[in-house]
Every structure is written in C-alpha cells, then in structure tokens.
C-alpha cells in the first residue's frame, strides 16, 4: 500500500475515525491492527518477522530492567543485537556475502559454491530493526525505562506512517506519545495535510516525473551519449531527494493528523556548504542513529586524528552497507567517508561541521553549495547504477559529447512536451527550499496572508491532480 495511492487515503480516513472514536486505553489496539494490515499489503508472511522482532526486543527490555549486574545486562544486549542483526544479515546480506566470497575464491583460482537463500527482502526491515535496536540500547544505557505495556511497545515498533521507510524514531521521543491523550484538532489536520500535500507534490510531480528518464538511461547507460548520462544523473539527485523526503513529509503529516510528532528527516540538504553539513540535513534520523550508536561509541572525534578518520570511514562504510547488499552502495558510503576524512585533514582542527556562510561572500557561498552538490551527485552515480562497471562508465562518459545529437534528449523516457514541465517543477522545488533555508522570516510574513497561503495550497493540489504521475511507482527507500 503506497502513500501515493487512493487505497492508502481511504485506509487512513477509516483508521482516523476508528482511532479517535475509541477510548484512549484501546487506541493502541487500533494502531497495531492498522499497522499490521498496512505492512501485510506487501507480503503477509513477513509480518511474522515483524512480530518476532517486536516480541524479542520487548522481552529484552524487560530482562534488562530486571538485570542486577552490568555483566548480565551486557549479555542480554549482545543477545538482542545478535538476533536482530542476524535476521537482518540472513534476509539482506547472506546472498551478497556468498556471491562475494565466490568471486574472491575465483580470483584465487578456486571454485567454491556458497549456499544462496534467495529470500525476498522484507520491506522496511532495516528501518524497524534499527528502531527496535535503538530501544534496547537506550534501556541498556539507562536513557529510558523499559516499556511494560506490550501493546504500547508494539504500536511504537509498527506505527504505520513510519514503518517501512522511516523516519527512524527514538523510543524516548515516540514511545511516551502512545500514552498521551490524543485529541482531534483542526490545527493538527491543517499542519498534517500541508505536510502531506507538499510530500505528494515532491513524489508525484517531481520524483516520479523524473523516474522515467533516470530508469531509461541507467538501465542501459552504454546506449546514451554523455549529455544524456549527465542529465539523468542530475535528475536522479533530484529524484531521490524528492522521493525520500516526500515520503518523510507524508509520514510526518499523517502522524500529525493523529496527534503524533515524528522526527524531521530532511532540511534542504542541497543548500549545504559542506559534506558534513549535508549529512546534518539528509536522512537525519539515520545519520544521527549512526552518530549516537556507532560513531560516539567508537570514540567520535575525541581521539587521535588517525582514529577519528578511521571512525568516519567505518561509519560510512556501514551506512553504505545498510542501504543495500551491493558493492555500489559500499563504494557510495566509502566515497562519503573519503569526503569527510578529506575535510578533517584539510581543516586542521576537530570541527566536524561548518554551519552557515555569514562571514563569506554570496558568490563563495554559492560556489561551495555547487561543489557539494557535484560531490554528492558523483556519489549518487554509484547509488543508482546497477553495477560498479555501469557507474564507472557513466562517470567516464558523462562529459563527453561524442555521438550526441540534441534530439537524443527526447529519447530518454520523457515526452517532449513534459520536458518543460519537469524543469518547472524542479524550479519550484528549489525555489521553495531556498526560501525556507535562506529567508524563513519572509516566508512566514507571506504565509500569514490568507490569500498567499491558500494560493499555495490550491497550486500544489492542482499540480498533484493534473500533473502528478500516478501508478505503481514505489518509493526508492522501500528496497532498504
């Protein structure tokens, strides 16, 4: 069941009536049932895995609360990590590791056949696994007490707006909200619908419009000349941002209508002036997860410069692997690790981020943003390519004009009359993001004017209805 489908919105309206119509003490039941139905719309059998993860980590939390010694707590936590990451490895990485070992032994002249499970990847497994693991670690650290009510905990793990693609919410922030009395308010509806509408615009008016170009070119990059490869790569940078941030916006909006506040996941990342700042603005829930549960335990920046650089590389290699069982994702993560290590070595100090550009000129600030966008876009080539060889082909030929004819631009999967529409939608997106980033007081001043606010609502709604690309185009991050 996709957010950009009428099925979901009928489902959500029905759940909203049920949720607010029930007494507070029974609302968790409605949310758990709705969340399992939502999840089982993809493949019902994998609800067993979701239920098993919920039972295991709830039991781990209870065991941690009863443990008398630190050693006992460590044993329990290690058991939880082993079970959670073991299941994640079996479903997501076992075949990749087997194939990689076969290739390695092949290079050594040895033929080895590794077992392959060929299991279908359960949608959202990386997201709900990380959410569950963060809960057990927080209980272990004493950051929060273990949740005694199994139903409340199950609602936290399975909460349908963020179940399959985040944001990855922390238990101290989200769990208490399931105990609070939620009231239906027009303010929540207004804010929620605004977020959802903007998310839908990003998804169906920008991401899915560009998807046909990106998919056509990247499925067979050797059939296209350099300018086509370059345009498709830039389009993918916009597509993945609109696709994923669009999902997050809709998730935040849907949750807000029900009275829940989820973690913000994006803050205009393409206006960043450094790679470090980009990761403070992109997929914030995941980057802060790695910061708190991997980077800081490794020592963070409070170590020697060599160890600091090593910590950064480890975090981003793991981040790349989290995104997918493919060498393209590992290289993508390693590339961002190299970017950050380079920043550390060039900075000469331990400032991991540089916020703002108030002390530099406008041109220098714009140049920094373009450089960061270019660096990130190079990484996206590996993220999107079907193979490492395809990625290097795109990088080698993207700036070559050999064999290029202007009419080839209209053979990339998008009709000629929609080229201008795509450009207009991207321009609207970047203008809105730029104003939010640079001129929030100006935005607020105009937003307070009724005519302007409702004009924006009407324009976005009109664009979604008349220019949106609807169909079975799944969100990109469902595969992770």
C-alpha positions as CSV (number, residue, x, y, z in Angstrom):
1,X,0.0,0.0,0.0
2,X,1.6,3.2,-1.2
3,X,1.2,6.7,0.2
4,X,0.6,7.9,-3.3
5,X,-2.5,5.7,-3.8
6,X,-6.2,6.2,-3.2
7,X,-6.2,2.9,-1.3
8,X,-4.0,4.4,1.4
9,X,-6.0,7.5,1.8
10,X,-9.3,5.6,2.2
11,X,-7.5,3.3,4.7
12,X,-6.2,6.3,6.6
13,X,-9.5,8.1,6.8
14,X,-11.1,4.9,8.1
15,X,-8.4,4.4,10.7
16,X,-8.6,8.0,11.7
17,X,-12.3,7.6,12.5
18,X,-11.7,4.4,14.4
19,X,-8.7,5.8,16.3
20,X,-10.5,9.0,17.6
21,X,-13.7,7.1,18.2
22,X,-12.1,4.7,20.6
23,X,-11.3,5.4,24.3
24,X,-7.7,6.2,24.9
25,X,-6.9,2.8,26.5
26,X,-7.9,0.9,23.4
27,X,-6.3,3.1,20.7
28,X,-3.1,1.2,20.7
29,X,-5.1,-1.8,19.5
30,X,-6.4,0.1,16.5
31,X,-2.9,1.3,15.6
32,X,-1.3,-2.2,15.9
33,X,-4.0,-3.8,13.8
34,X,-3.9,-1.0,11.2
35,X,-0.1,-1.2,11.1
36,X,0.0,-4.9,10.5
37,X,-2.7,-4.6,7.8
38,X,-0.6,-1.8,6.2
39,X,2.5,-4.0,6.3
40,X,0.9,-7.2,5.1
41,X,-0.4,-5.5,2.0
42,X,3.1,-6.1,0.6
43,X,3.7,-9.7,1.6
44,X,1.7,-11.1,4.6
45,X,4.2,-13.8,5.6
46,X,6.8,-11.2,6.6
47,X,4.5,-9.9,9.3
48,X,5.8,-13.0,11.2
49,X,9.3,-11.5,11.2
50,X,8.0,-8.1,12.3
51,X,6.1,-9.7,15.2
52,X,9.1,-11.8,16.2
53,X,11.3,-8.7,16.3
54,X,8.7,-7.0,18.5
55,X,8.5,-9.9,20.9
56,X,12.2,-10.3,21.1
57,X,13.0,-6.7,21.9
58,X,10.1,-6.2,24.3
59,X,11.4,-9.3,26.2
60,X,14.9,-7.9,26.1
61,X,13.8,-4.6,27.5
62,X,12.0,-6.4,30.4
63,X,15.1,-8.6,31.0
64,X,17.4,-5.5,31.1
65,X,15.1,-3.8,33.6
66,X,15.4,-6.9,35.9
67,X,19.1,-7.5,35.4
68,X,21.2,-7.0,38.6
69,X,24.7,-6.6,37.3
70,X,26.2,-4.7,34.3
71,X,27.7,-8.0,33.1
72,X,24.3,-9.6,32.9
73,X,23.0,-6.5,31.0
74,X,25.8,-6.8,28.5
75,X,24.9,-10.5,27.9
76,X,21.3,-9.6,27.3
77,X,22.1,-6.7,25.0
78,X,24.5,-8.8,23.0
79,X,21.8,-11.5,22.6
80,X,19.4,-8.8,21.3
81,X,22.0,-7.5,18.8
82,X,22.8,-11.0,17.6
83,X,19.2,-11.9,17.0
84,X,18.3,-8.6,15.3
85,X,21.3,-8.2,13.1
86,X,21.4,-11.9,12.5
87,X,17.9,-11.8,11.0
88,X,18.9,-8.7,9.0
89,X,22.0,-10.4,7.7
90,X,20.1,-13.6,6.7
91,X,17.5,-11.7,4.7
92,X,19.5,-8.9,3.3
93,X,23.2,-9.8,3.1
94,X,23.7,-13.6,3.1
95,X,23.4,-14.0,-0.7
96,X,25.7,-10.9,-1.2
97,X,28.3,-12.3,1.1
98,X,28.1,-15.7,-0.6
99,X,28.5,-14.2,-4.1
100,X,31.4,-12.0,-3.0
101,X,33.2,-15.0,-1.4
102,X,32.7,-17.0,-4.6
103,X,34.2,-14.1,-6.6
104,X,37.1,-13.8,-4.2
105,X,37.9,-17.5,-4.4
106,X,37.5,-17.4,-8.1
107,X,40.3,-14.8,-8.3
108,X,42.5,-17.2,-6.4
109,X,41.7,-19.9,-8.9
110,X,39.4,-21.8,-6.6
111,X,35.8,-22.8,-7.4
112,X,33.6,-22.6,-4.4
113,X,29.8,-22.8,-4.4
114,X,28.3,-20.9,-1.5
115,X,24.7,-21.5,-0.3
116,X,22.2,-18.9,-1.5
117,X,18.9,-18.4,0.3
118,X,17.3,-16.3,-2.4
119,X,14.9,-14.8,0.2
120,X,12.8,-11.8,-0.8
121,X,13.9,-8.8,1.2
122,X,11.1,-7.9,3.7
123,X,10.1,-4.3,3.1
124,X,11.3,-1.9,5.8
125,X,13.4,-4.5,7.7
126,X,16.4,-2.1,8.0
127,X,14.2,0.6,9.4
128,X,12.2,-1.3,12.0
129,X,15.3,-3.3,13.0
130,X,17.2,-0.1,13.8
131,X,14.3,1.4,15.6
132,X,14.0,-1.7,17.8
133,X,17.7,-1.9,18.4
134,X,17.9,1.8,19.5
135,X,15.2,1.0,22.1
136,X,17.2,-1.9,23.7
137,X,20.4,0.2,23.7
138,X,18.6,3.1,25.3
139,X,17.2,0.8,28.0
140,X,20.7,-0.7,28.5
141,X,22.2,2.7,28.9
142,X,19.6,3.8,31.3
143,X,18.4,6.6,29.0
144,X,14.8,5.4,29.5
145,X,12.9,2.7,31.4
146,X,11.7,-0.4,29.7
147,X,8.2,-0.2,28.4
148,X,6.0,-2.5,30.5
149,X,2.9,-2.4,28.2
150,X,3.5,-4.9,25.3
151,X,0.8,-3.3,23.2
152,X,2.2,0.2,23.6
153,X,5.6,-1.1,22.6
154,X,4.2,-3.0,19.6
155,X,2.5,0.2,18.5
156,X,5.9,2.0,18.7
157,X,7.7,-0.5,16.6
158,X,4.9,-1.0,14.0
159,X,3.5,2.6,13.7
160,X,2.4,2.6,10.1
161,X,3.3,6.1,9.0
162,X,7.0,5.4,9.5
163,X,7.2,1.6,9.5
164,X,8.6,0.9,6.1
165,X,10.8,3.9,5.3
166,X,11.3,5.9,8.4
167,X,12.0,8.3,9.9
168,X,13.7,6.1,12.4
169,X,12.3,7.5,15.6
170,X,13.8,7.0,19.0
171,X,11.9,5.4,21.9
172,X,12.3,8.3,24.3
173,X,10.7,10.7,21.8
174,X,8.0,8.5,20.3
175,X,7.0,5.8,22.9
176,X,5.5,8.3,25.5
177,X,3.3,9.7,22.8
178,X,1.3,6.5,22.7
179,X,0.2,7.1,26.3
180,X,-0.9,10.6,25.8
181,X,-4.5,11.5,25.2
182,X,-4.8,12.4,21.5
183,X,-7.5,14.9,20.5
184,X,-8.7,15.6,17.0
185,X,-7.8,19.2,16.3
186,X,-8.1,21.4,13.2
187,X,-4.6,22.6,13.8
188,X,-3.2,19.1,13.5
189,X,-5.3,18.4,10.4
190,X,-4.1,21.7,8.8
191,X,-0.4,21.1,9.6
192,X,-0.7,17.4,8.7
193,X,-2.4,18.0,5.3
194,X,0.0,20.7,4.5
195,X,3.0,18.4,5.1
196,X,1.3,15.5,3.2
197,X,0.4,17.8,0.2
198,X,4.0,19.0,-0.1
199,X,5.2,15.5,0.2
200,X,2.8,14.3,-2.5
201,X,4.0,17.2,-4.8
202,X,7.6,16.1,-4.4
203,X,6.8,12.5,-5.1
204,X,4.3,12.5,-8.0
205,X,5.1,15.9,-9.6
206,X,8.9,15.7,-9.4
207,X,10.3,12.3,-8.4
208,X,8.0,10.1,-10.5
209,X,8.2,12.5,-13.4
210,X,12.0,12.2,-13.5
211,X,12.0,8.5,-12.8
212,X,11.2,7.6,-16.4
213,X,14.3,9.4,-17.6
214,X,16.6,8.0,-14.9
215,X,15.3,4.4,-15.3
216,X,15.6,4.5,-19.1
217,X,19.2,5.8,-19.1
218,X,20.6,3.8,-16.1
219,X,19.1,0.5,-17.3
220,X,21.4,0.7,-20.4
221,X,23.9,3.6,-20.0
222,X,26.1,2.4,-22.9
223,X,23.2,3.3,-25.3
224,X,23.3,7.0,-24.4
225,X,25.9,9.8,-25.1
226,X,27.5,11.9,-22.4
227,X,24.9,14.8,-22.1
228,X,22.1,12.2,-21.6
229,X,24.1,10.5,-18.9
230,X,24.8,13.8,-17.2
231,X,21.1,14.9,-17.3
232,X,19.9,11.5,-16.0
233,X,22.4,11.7,-13.1
234,X,21.3,15.2,-12.1
235,X,17.7,14.1,-12.4
236,X,18.4,11.2,-10.1
237,X,19.9,13.6,-7.5
238,X,16.6,15.5,-7.6
239,X,14.5,12.3,-7.8
240,X,15.9,10.6,-4.8
241,X,15.6,13.7,-2.7
242,X,12.0,14.3,-3.7
243,X,11.1,10.6,-3.4
244,X,12.5,10.1,0.1
245,X,11.9,13.5,1.6
246,X,8.4,13.3,0.0
247,X,7.7,10.0,1.9
248,X,9.0,11.6,5.1
249,X,6.8,14.6,4.7
250,X,3.7,12.5,4.1
251,X,4.7,10.3,7.1
252,X,5.0,13.3,9.3
253,X,1.8,14.7,8.0
254,X,-0.2,11.5,8.5
255,X,1.2,11.1,12.0
256,X,0.4,14.7,12.9
257,X,-3.2,14.4,12.0
258,X,-3.4,11.5,14.5
259,X,-1.7,13.7,17.1
260,X,1.9,12.3,16.8
261,X,5.1,14.2,16.1
262,X,7.8,12.3,14.3
263,X,11.4,13.3,13.8
264,X,12.2,15.7,11.0
265,X,14.2,13.8,8.4
266,X,15.3,16.5,5.8
267,X,16.3,20.1,6.0
268,X,17.1,21.4,2.5
269,X,20.2,19.3,2.1
270,X,21.2,20.6,-1.4
271,X,21.8,24.0,0.1
272,X,24.6,22.6,2.3
273,X,28.0,24.3,2.2
274,X,30.0,21.2,3.2
275,X,29.6,17.4,3.1
276,X,29.4,17.4,6.9
277,X,26.5,19.9,6.8
278,X,24.9,17.8,4.1
279,X,24.7,14.9,6.5
280,X,23.2,17.1,9.1
281,X,20.4,17.8,6.7
282,X,20.0,14.5,4.8
283,X,18.2,11.4,6.3
284,X,18.7,13.0,9.7
285,X,17.2,10.1,11.6
286,X,19.7,7.6,10.1
287,X,22.8,9.9,10.3
288,X,22.0,10.7,14.0
289,X,21.4,7.0,14.7
290,X,24.9,6.1,13.4
291,X,26.3,9.1,15.3
292,X,24.8,8.0,18.6
293,X,25.1,4.2,18.4
294,X,28.2,3.7,16.3
295,X,30.3,6.9,15.9
296,X,30.3,8.0,19.5
297,X,31.0,4.5,20.9
298,X,34.0,4.3,18.6
299,X,35.3,7.5,20.1
300,X,34.0,10.0,17.7
301,X,36.4,12.9,17.3
302,X,37.7,12.7,20.9
303,X,40.6,10.5,19.7
304,X,43.8,10.9,17.6
305,X,43.3,12.3,14.1
306,X,44.1,8.9,12.6
307,X,41.5,7.2,14.7
308,X,39.0,9.9,14.1
309,X,39.4,9.5,10.3
310,X,39.1,5.7,10.8
311,X,35.9,6.2,12.8
312,X,34.4,8.2,10.0
313,X,35.3,5.6,7.4
314,X,33.8,2.8,9.5
315,X,30.5,4.7,9.9
316,X,30.1,5.5,6.3
317,X,31.1,2.0,5.1
318,X,28.4,0.6,7.4
319,X,26.0,3.3,6.2
320,X,26.6,2.2,2.6
321,X,26.1,-1.4,3.5
322,X,22.9,-0.5,5.4
323,X,21.5,0.9,2.2
324,X,21.9,-2.3,0.2
325,X,23.8,-5.6,-0.3
326,X,25.8,-4.4,-3.3
327,X,29.3,-3.1,-3.9
328,X,27.8,0.0,-5.4
329,X,26.4,1.0,-2.1
330,X,29.6,0.2,-0.2
331,X,31.6,2.4,-2.7
332,X,29.0,5.2,-2.2
333,X,29.4,5.0,1.5
334,X,33.2,4.9,1.2
335,X,33.2,7.9,-1.1
336,X,31.3,10.0,1.5
337,X,33.7,8.7,4.2
338,X,36.6,9.9,2.0
339,X,34.9,13.3,1.6
340,X,34.6,13.7,5.3
341,X,38.1,12.5,6.0
342,X,39.4,14.9,3.5
343,X,37.6,17.7,5.3
344,X,39.2,16.6,8.5
345,X,42.7,16.5,7.1
346,X,42.3,19.9,5.4
347,X,40.6,21.7,8.3
348,X,43.5,21.2,10.7
349,X,41.1,21.0,13.8
350,X,38.3,18.9,15.1
351,X,35.4,21.0,13.9
352,X,33.2,18.4,12.2
353,X,30.9,20.9,10.6
354,X,30.7,24.5,9.5
355,X,27.3,25.9,9.8
356,X,26.3,28.9,7.8
357,X,28.3,31.2,5.5
358,X,27.6,34.5,7.1
359,X,31.3,35.5,7.1
360,X,31.9,34.8,3.4
361,X,30.5,36.4,0.2
362,X,27.4,35.3,-1.6
363,X,29.4,34.1,-4.6
364,X,31.7,32.0,-2.4
365,X,28.7,30.5,-0.6
366,X,27.0,29.6,-3.8
367,X,30.3,28.1,-5.1
368,X,30.5,25.9,-2.0
369,X,27.0,24.7,-2.5
370,X,27.6,23.8,-6.1
371,X,30.8,21.9,-5.2
372,X,29.0,20.0,-2.5
373,X,26.1,19.2,-4.9
374,X,28.6,18.0,-7.5
375,X,30.4,15.8,-5.0
376,X,27.1,14.3,-3.7
377,X,25.9,13.7,-7.3
378,X,29.1,11.8,-8.1
379,X,28.2,9.5,-5.2
380,X,24.6,9.1,-6.5
381,X,26.0,7.6,-9.6
382,X,27.2,4.6,-7.6
383,X,24.0,4.6,-5.6
384,X,21.8,4.3,-8.7
385,X,23.9,2.3,-11.1
386,X,23.1,-1.4,-11.5
387,X,26.7,-2.4,-11.2
388,X,30.1,-0.9,-10.4
389,X,31.1,-1.1,-14.1
390,X,28.0,0.8,-15.1
391,X,28.8,3.5,-12.5
392,X,32.4,4.0,-13.8
393,X,31.1,4.0,-17.4
394,X,28.7,6.9,-16.5
395,X,31.5,8.8,-14.8
396,X,33.9,8.4,-17.7
397,X,31.5,9.4,-20.4
398,X,29.2,12.0,-18.7
399,X,31.1,15.0,-20.0
400,X,31.8,13.5,-23.5
401,X,29.8,15.0,-26.4
402,X,30.8,12.3,-28.8
403,X,27.9,11.0,-30.8
404,X,25.5,13.5,-29.2
405,X,22.6,14.9,-31.2
406,X,20.0,17.2,-29.5
407,X,17.1,15.1,-30.5
408,X,18.5,12.2,-28.3
409,X,17.4,14.2,-25.3
410,X,13.8,13.3,-26.1
411,X,14.5,9.6,-26.3
412,X,15.3,9.3,-22.6
413,X,11.8,8.2,-21.5
414,X,10.0,11.5,-21.1
415,X,7.7,13.0,-23.8
416,X,8.9,16.2,-25.4
417,X,6.1,18.3,-24.0
418,X,6.9,17.2,-20.4
419,X,10.5,18.4,-20.5
420,X,9.4,22.0,-19.7
421,X,7.1,20.7,-17.1
422,X,9.9,18.8,-15.4
423,X,12.1,21.9,-15.4
424,X,9.3,24.0,-14.0
425,X,8.6,21.5,-11.1
426,X,12.3,21.4,-10.2
427,X,12.5,25.2,-10.3
428,X,9.5,25.4,-7.9
429,X,11.1,22.8,-5.6
430,X,14.5,24.5,-5.4
431,X,12.9,28.0,-5.0
432,X,10.7,26.9,-2.1
433,X,13.7,25.0,-0.4
434,X,15.9,28.0,-1.0
435,X,13.4,30.5,0.6
436,X,12.9,28.2,3.6
437,X,16.6,27.8,4.0
438,X,17.6,31.5,3.5
439,X,14.5,33.6,4.1
440,X,12.3,32.0,6.8
441,X,11.0,35.4,8.1
442,X,10.0,36.4,4.5
443,X,8.2,33.1,4.1
444,X,6.4,33.4,7.4
445,X,5.4,37.0,6.6
446,X,3.7,35.9,3.4
447,X,2.4,32.7,4.9
448,X,0.4,34.7,7.4
449,X,-1.5,36.2,4.5
450,X,-4.6,34.1,3.8
451,X,-4.6,34.7,0.0
452,X,-1.0,33.6,-0.3
453,X,-1.4,30.5,1.9
454,X,-4.5,29.3,0.1
455,X,-3.0,30.1,-3.2
456,X,-0.1,27.8,-2.4
457,X,-2.4,25.1,-1.3
458,X,-4.5,25.3,-4.4
459,X,-1.5,25.4,-6.7
460,X,0.1,22.3,-5.1
461,X,-3.2,20.5,-5.1
462,X,-3.8,21.4,-8.8
463,X,-0.3,20.3,-9.7
464,X,-0.7,16.9,-7.9
465,X,-4.1,16.2,-9.6
466,X,-3.4,17.4,-13.1
467,X,0.4,16.9,-13.5
468,X,1.2,14.1,-11.0
469,X,2.4,10.8,-12.3
470,X,0.3,8.1,-10.6
471,X,0.8,4.4,-10.8
472,X,2.7,1.7,-9.0
473,X,5.9,3.7,-8.7
474,X,7.2,2.6,-5.3
475,X,9.3,4.8,-3.0
476,X,13.0,4.2,-3.6
477,X,13.8,3.6,0.0
478,X,11.4,0.7,0.3
479,X,14.2,-1.5,-1.0
480,X,16.3,-0.7,2.0
